[in-house]
């Protein structure tokens, strides 16, 4: 696996992939932004991401908000993203 990743990204140091945080989600299935921030920083350092982008531009929580509400039995009109109560 490390060989394939190294070849696809032109990253010669395969330990970079081993050291990356592999899990990008929380136990409840929601996205874990701090983990993705680390991965994005690694890709920028390697030169695979050259654009000035922010993680918030890439995350669309609507894909997991609705299933979370259904599974948790919450009403989306009352609760905000990922089941957090709206103010």
Phi, psi and omega in degrees: 000316181297325179297316181296315179297319180297318180291316182294326183259356183062025177267111183287331182273100185290342179293339178302318182289321179296323184278347179291150174285116185280328184270123181251006182234155175278165179303334180274005176092353178282160181289141178256090184305320180300323178293317179292328176298318178298315180297316179299318178298320177297315180296324177293317179299321180284346181088005179282337174240117182248345180282153174277095180235153177250148181302323181300334178288342186255348184262126175239098185288351182297337180286338178246347179297309184299309178301324178300314179300316182297311182295318183279352181070032182259154178266117181302334180289337182261322184256147180273198180307137178054032172080011179276134183299137178281146182290000000 
